[in-house]
Amino acid sequence: EQTSQEVKVYQQGDRMIIHGDAQKHSSFKLLSIDGRVLETGILQAGMTSIKAPQAGMYIIQIEGVSPIAQRVVIQ
């Protein structure tokens, strides 16, 4: 069972911070709400920072031993 404390996604200025559990999560996908892949990347020590997309709703898929998906709103 996934808990909300395992993955945190938030905006800090013009950056989106993705923070997962380093032992369970190794990569991510940023998808538009209609499922198009906008960006993919690797989580270094469970964390990464990417340029925040324009305002809207997106889906973050965190992949690895314990995959998880969550919706995020960029303002």
Buried (B, 14 or more C-beta within 10 A) or exposed (E): EBEEEBBEBEBEEEEBBBBBBEEBBBBBBBBEEEEEEEBEEEBEEBEBEBEBBEEEEBBBBBBBEBEBEBEBEEE
